[in-house]
């Protein structure tokens, strides 16, 4: 049985038509990114292969490189830990890792996986959007103002009691129904 996503005749560097259209619809642009390894070796030496073409959404100031995203994540981790008034050693103990390992995360020398980020959010009481909004605000709106408003809204909703969230959701649904009625 032939796999529709793979063609023996297709050039490895050429994007399949379906993927090209998908990227085009979403405003994704090709960027050349170095492989970001899970663990970095000695200074200047990394695991991984040659740079790859990755399709990305431009941010408000263009494309942020993957190493710059890693730096933003490490800054967020560092400032979040400090706001909690915890030392690297104490915070690392909460994760059952060494302070040295935690320090590598804060210095962007090691990358966190999503499951570890979830645990960190649980420990620090962070909303799931906190890291993303600090690292990639362009994911939250088409303009800086729109993104800032959505981020503030997410954070405020996150802090609400469940009953109030349910009421707010019903209000939003009512507004949507009213808008649809006006549009018709």
ZABA-253613 format. One record per atom (N, C-alpha, C): x, y, z; residue in three letters. Coordinates in steps of 0.001 Angstrom, whole numbers, padded with zeros to 6 digits, always signed. Layout:
% ZABA-253613
XYZALA...
***
This chain:
% ZABA-253613
+000834-001167+000000UNK+000000+000000+000000UNK+000889+001244+000000UNK+000612+002193-000910UNK+001445+003376-001067UNK+001044+004457-000069UNK+002022+005053+000587UNK+001785+006144+001517UNK+001642+007436+000719UNK+000538+008143+000889UNK+000274+009349+000113UNK+001211+010494+000491UNK+001814+010449+001667UNK+002681+011538+002108UNK+004125+011380+001617UNK+004454+010241+001069UNK+005823+009983+000661UNK+005849+009656-000823UNK+006747+010311-001532UNK+006912+010032-002952UNK+008393+009792-003214UNK+008692+008665-003830UNK+010079+008345-004134UNK+010665+009330-005122UNK+009805+009949-005937UNK+010290+010849-006967UNK+010436+012287-006467UNK+009892+012595-005325UNK+009898+013963-004826UNK+011268+014343-004289UNK+011711+015540-004651UNK+012964+016091-004149UNK+012815+016328-002648UNK+013793+015883-001843UNK+013726+016038-000386UNK+013612+017488+000048UNK+014142+018423-000744UNK+014114+019836-000374UNK+012835+020539-000805UNK+012049+019891-001640UNK+010817+020508-002137UNK+009655+020138-001219UNK+008887+021148-000853UNK+007741+020943+000023UNK+006596+020333-000775UNK+005960+019271-000270UNK+004800+018698-000968UNK+003702+019762-001108UNK+002914+019672-002145UNK+001885+020671-002439UNK+000941+020905-001265UNK+000470+019849-000640UNK-000453+019994+000490UNK+000201+020772+001627UNK+001447+020455+001928UNK+002171+021151+002991UNK+002444+022596+002595UNK+002765+022842+001314UNK+003015+024198+000835UNK+001759+025054+000998UNK+000610+024525+000613UNK-000651+025253+000741UNK-000993+025506+002215UNK-000757+024504+003047UNK-000997+024631+004488UNK-000157+025780+005049UNK+001135+025791+004717UNK+002038+026832+005201UNK+001615+028206+004681UNK+001235+028259+003431UNK+000805+029512+002816UNK-000439+030077+003508UNK-001433+029225+003750UNK-002673+029642+004408UNK-002418+030231+005793UNK-001437+029718+006474UNK-001163+030147+007842UNK-000064+031193+007949UNK+000458+031633+006819UNK+001488+032662+006841UNK+002831+032175+007342UNK+003073+030870+007227UNK+004350+030306+007668UNK+005412+030562+006599UNK+006607+030874+007039UNK+007697+031143+006106UNK+008856+030188+006388UNK+009577+029801+005327UNK+010714+028904+005548UNK+011871+029646+006212UNK+012437+029026+007212UNK+013615+029578+007883UNK+014648+028467+007986UNK+015884+028834+007974UNK+016954+027856+008157UNK+017330+027891+009626UNK+017129+026764+010295UNK+017379+026670+011734UNK+018416+025584+011995UNK+019339+025900+012880UNK+020273+024883+013336UNK+019491+023917+014213UNK+019874+022661+014197UNK+019219+021706+015105UNK+019505+022121+016530UNK+018467+022228+017325UNK+018638+022549+018734UNK+018657+021232+019493UNK+019822+020847+019992UNK+019900+019566+020699UNK+019255+019639+022076UNK+018860+018495+022582UNK+018333+018403+023947UNK+019412+018812+024942UNK+020623+018362+024710UNK+021737+018677+025600UNK+022858+019290+024774UNK+023392+020420+025237UNK+024526+021038+024562UNK+025798+020489+025189UNK+026804+020322+024348UNK+028089+019835+024855UNK+028939+021029+025284UNK+030231+020880+025214UNK+031135+021955+025603UNK+030863+023198+024757UNK+031325+024338+025223UNK+031074+025620+024558UNK+031354+025523+023057UNK+030355+025875+022256UNK+030496+025870+020810UNK+030294+024527+020154UNK+030225+023465+020912UNK+030078+022125+020357UNK+028678+021613+020669UNK+027971+021150+019644UNK+026607+020678+019872UNK+026390+019340+019187UNK+025376+018637+019690UNK+024928+017432+019018UNK+023981+017882+017914UNK+023706+017047+016952UNK+022749+017407+015907UNK+023431+017509+014573UNK+022638+017650+013545UNK+023166+017664+012189UNK+023183+019047+011588UNK+023142+019048+010272UNK+023178+020287+009513UNK+021899+021088+009729UNK+021974+022393+009479UNK+020766+023218+009595UNK+019640+022682+008709UNK+018426+022887+009157UNK+017237+022393+008464UNK+016318+023558+008139UNK+015470+023357+007131UNK+014448+024339+006807UNK+013213+024027+007637UNK+012816+024991+008441UNK+011662+024867+009320UNK+010706+025991+008958UNK+009422+025686+008883UNK+008429+026705+008567UNK+007926+027321+009863UNK+007987+028650+009949UNK+007680+029363+011185UNK+006744+030524+010919UNK+006068+030971+011956UNK+005225+032157+011890UNK+006068+033342+012339UNK+006140+034375+011522UNK+006910+035545+011953UNK+006274+036189+013179UNK+007112+036670+014069UNK+006643+037398+015233UNK+006476+038866+014877UNK+006280+039700+015857UNK+006082+041123+015608UNK+007357+041784+015089UNK+008498+041195+015402UNK+009779+041726+014947UNK+010480+040742+014013UNK+009715+039939+013278UNK+010294+038947+012378UNK+010388+037587+013048UNK+011230+036733+012497UNK+011396+035377+013019UNK+012410+035402+014164UNK+012019+034836+015294UNK+012934+034679+016419UNK+013631+033337+016257UNK+014950+033340+016290UNK+015692+032089+016109UNK+015399+031131+017255UNK+015559+029847+016987UNK+015339+028855+018041UNK+016279+029070+019230UNK+017560+029383+019013UNK+018408+029677+020187UNK+017901+030877+020984UNK+017358+031895+020305UNK+016801+033036+021031UNK+015563+032635+021816UNK+014740+031744+021253UNK+013582+031233+021998UNK+014048+030489+023243UNK+015091+029679+023104UNK+015653+028952+024251UNK+016118+029935+025326UNK+016738+031043+024906UNK+017187+032070+025858UNK+016003+032696+026579UNK+014930+032983+025839UNK+013735+033570+026457UNK+013123+032604+027471UNK+013100+031325+027127UNK+012563+030321+028049UNK+013412+030276+029313UNK+014732+030279+029152UNK+015604+030205+030331UNK+015446+031445+031210UNK+015279+032625+030594UNK+015050+033845+031378UNK+013733+033751+032147UNK+012705+033210+031508UNK+011413+033039+032168UNK+011539+032097+033364UNK+012240+030979+033169UNK+012424+030014+034263UNK+013162+030654+035433UNK+014223+031373+035118UNK+015025+032032+036154UNK+014182+033039+036936UNK+013483+033921+036218UNK+012700+034955+036914UNK+011524+034345+037680UNK+010919+033290+037159UNK+009802+032639+037867UNK+010272+032004+039164UNK+011431+031360+039117UNK+011984+030759+040339UNK+012321+031839+041357UNK+012931+032924+040895UNK+013290+034001+041818UNK+012063+034656+042433UNK+010981+034835+041641UNK+009737+035411+042174UNK+009153+034522+043268UNK+009423+033224+043193UNK+008947+032286+044213UNK+009882+032253+045420UNK+010950+033066+045390UNK+011933+033142+046475UNK+012564+031789+046786UNK+012876+031056+045730UNK+013530+029754+045894UNK+014927+029791+045285UNK+015876+029157+045961UNK+017216+029015+045395UNK+017161+027955+044295UNK+018190+027926+043464UNK+018264+026873+042441UNK+018236+025500+043106UNK+018981+025373+044199UNK+019061+024088+044907UNK+017689+023661+045418UNK+016975+024576+046076UNK+015665+024240+046631UNK+014661+023904+045532UNK+014689+024695+044462UNK+013744+024429+043378UNK+014057+023088+042712UNK+015330+022821+042524UNK+015737+021551+041913UNK+015247+020372+042750UNK+015305+020511+044071UNK+014819+019435+044956UNK+013336+019161+044724UNK+012553+020219+044478UNK+011117+020027+044208UNK+010880+019228+042919UNK+011840+019305+041993UNK+011745+018564+040729UNK+012488+017225+040783UNK+013165+016968+041904UNK+013988+015769+042063UNK+015090+015683+041004UNK+015720+016858+040795UNK+016900+016926+039930UNK+017985+017657+040706UNK+019199+017683+040182UNK+020277+018389+040866UNK+020216+019878+040525UNK+020827+020687+041375UNK+020905+022126+041120UNK+021680+022399+039831UNK+022654+021525+039524UNK+023430+021697+038295UNK+022542+021521+037062UNK+021667+020526+037100UNK+020757+020304+035972UNK+019813+021501+035836UNK+019242+021940+036958UNK+018344+023096+036905UNK+019086+024330+036378UNK+020316+024516+036810UNK+021120+025644+036340UNK+021309+025624+034836UNK+021466+024434+034259UNK+021596+024330+032785UNK+020316+024788+032108UNK+019158+024503+032697UNK+017894+024987+032120UNK+017849+026516+032167UNK+018259+027082+033284UNK+018217+028537+033434UNK+019251+029253+032582UNK+020273+028555+032138UNK+021290+029154+031278UNK+021121+028752+029814UNK+020027+028098+029488UNK+019738+027654+028113UNK+020803+026690+027594UNK+021360+025901+028491UNK+022335+024882+028091UNK+021665+023537+027890UNK+020452+023371+028418UNK+019645+022168+028230UNK+018213+022616+027949UNK+017511+021825+027155UNK+016117+022137+026827UNK+015179+021285+027665UNK+014113+021909+028126UNK+013089+021192+028892UNK+012126+020497+027935UNK+011604+019365+028358UNK+010521+018766+027578UNK+009201+019282+028139UNK+008134+019079+027385UNK+006835+019625+027761UNK+006359+019088+029107UNK+006568+017820+029369UNK+006092+017261+030641UNK+006787+017925+031831UNK+008054+018240+031706UNK+008764+018921+032801UNK+008235+020348+032945UNK+007910+021006+031834UNK+007330+022351+031907UNK+005981+022340+032620UNK+005217+021289+032403UNK+003926+021159+033098UNK+004152+021046+034603UNK+005115+020233+035003UNK+005413+020064+036431UNK+005888+021389+037030UNK+006717+022112+036301UNK+007189+023420+036781UNK+006011+024372+036961UNK+005079+024355+036003UNK+003872+025192+036115UNK+003058+024814+037342UNK+002962+023509+037608UNK+002231+023048+038802UNK+002908+023550+040075UNK+004214+023417+040137UNK+004954+023818+041339UNK+004837+025312+041578UNK+004995+026110+040527UNK+005002+027564+040673UNK+003610+028192+040598UNK+002596+027369+040286UNK+001244+027894+040164UNK+001073+028805+038961UNK+001799+028517+037895UNK+001739+029339+036688UNK+000608+028872+035780UNK+000033+029813+035042UNK-000952+029410+034046UNK-000206+028756+032887UNK-000861+027872+032175UNK-000200+027211+031042UNK+000262+028188+029966UNK-000344+029359+029910UNK+000029+030326+028876UNK+001179+031244+029284UNK+001558+031226+030537UNK+002594+032152+031011UNK+003884+032058+030211UNK+004398+030868+030064UNK+005657+030692+029341UNK+005515+031100+027883UNK+004450+030631+027241UNK+004267+030956+025821UNK+004083+032450+025602UNK+003329+033094+026471UNK+003079+034521+026278UNK+004356+035339+026451UNK+005250+034895+027327UNK+006515+035600+027523UNK+007515+035293+026413UNK+007450+034086+025882UNK+008421+033637+024893UNK+008011+033971+023465UNK+006737+033822+023168UNK+006252+034006+021798UNK+004903+034732+021794UNK+004890+036010+022149UNK+003623+036730+022247UNK+002854+036807+020930UNK+003542+036678+019817UNK+002863+036734+018516UNK+001860+035600+018316UNK+001944+034565+019132UNK+000980+033462+019046UNK-000387+033863+019594UNK-000478+035022+020237UNK-001698+035436+020914UNK-002472+036539+020203UNK-001978+037047+019100UNK-002706+038093+018387UNK-001983+038544+017141UNK-002707+039235+016295UNK-002134+039713+015034UNK-001358+041016+015211UNK-001567+041686+016332UNK-000825+042913+016637UNK-000305+042803+018064UNK+000665+043648+018393UNK+001186+043634+019758UNK+000089+044017+020752UNK-000741+044973+020379UNK-001825+045406+021258UNK-002845+044283+021448UNK-003222+043614+020357UNK-004175+042506+020454UNK-003621+041353+021273UNK-002331+041063+021070UNK-001699+039984+021836UNK-001648+040333+023316UNK-001286+041567+023633UNK-001207+041990+025038UNK-002577+041884+025704UNK-003617+042265+024972UNK-004978+042180+025531UNK-005377+040721+025785UNK-005102+039836+024830UNK-005443+038416+025006UNK-004664+037797+026161UNK-003390+038133+026249UNK-002552+037589+027320UNK-003092+038040+028681UNK-003424+039317+028788UNK-003995+039811+030048UNK-005314+039109+030345UNK-006129+038938+029323UNK-007412+038257+029498UNK-007205+036814+029965UNK-006274+036080+029340UNK-005978+034707+029761UNK-005555+034658+031224UNK-004668+035567+031605UNK-004173+035564+032981UNK-005294+035882+033978UNK-006138+036833+033628UNK-007255+037181+034516UNK-008238+036013+034631UNK-008533+035357+033510UNK-009451+034210+033531UNK-008854+033072+034355UNK-007557+032862+034212UNK-006875+031802+034964UNK-007037+031997+036473UNK-007077+033244+036900UNK-007168+033540+038332UNK-008596+033476+038878UNK-009592+033384+037996UNK-010988+033379+038445UNK-011389+032035+039059UNK-012323+032062+040000UNK-012883+030801+040514UNK-013668+030104+039396UNK-013786+028781+039485UNK-014448+027996+038441UNK-015858+028480+038138UNK-016632+028773+039177UNK-018019+029181+038959UNK-018088+030465+038114UNK-017196+031385+038395UNK-017158+032624+037631UNK-016733+032366+036178UNK-015803+031431+035980UNK-015390+031055+034619UNK-016565+030486+033831UNK-017352+029648+034470UNK-018521+029077+033802UNK-019515+030166+033409UNK-019746+031118+034298UNK-020640+032235+033986UNK-020088+033091+032849UNK-018790+033343+032885UNK-018153+034128+031834UNK-018266+033425+030486UNK-018062+032121+030488UNK-018184+031344+029249UNK-019588+031479+028671UNK-020593+031396+029497UNK-021974+031554+029022UNK-022205+032953+028459UNK-021609+033951+029075UNK-021740+035316+028562UNK-021085+035446+027180UNK-019919+034864+027016UNK-019219+034911+025728UNK-020029+034184+024659UNK-020593+033039+024999UNK-021430+032310+024045UNK-022634+033151+023628UNK-023221+033868+024591UNK-024365+034731+024296UNK-023945+035854+023343UNK-022799+036448+023581UNK-022288+037499+022690UNK-022086+036944+021292UNK-021516+035738+021188UNK-021311+035118+019872UNK-022639+034895+019157UNK-023645+034425+019899UNK-024958+034211+019285UNK-025550+035543+018805UNK-025388+036580+019587UNK-025881+037902+019193UNK-025161+038411+017939UNK-023855+038196+017894UNK-023072+038630+016724UNK-023513+037886+015469UNK-023768+036601+015612UNK-024226+035815+014457UNK-025581+036300+013989UNK-026458+036649+014918UNK-027775+037162+014576UNK-027673+038499+013856UNK-026760+039336+014272UNK-026564+040639+013644UNK-025940+040477+012256UNK-025050+039507+012111UNK-024367+039292+010838UNK-025299+038740+009764UNK-026385+038094+010152UNK-027290+037493+009158UNK-028326+038434+008691UNK
***
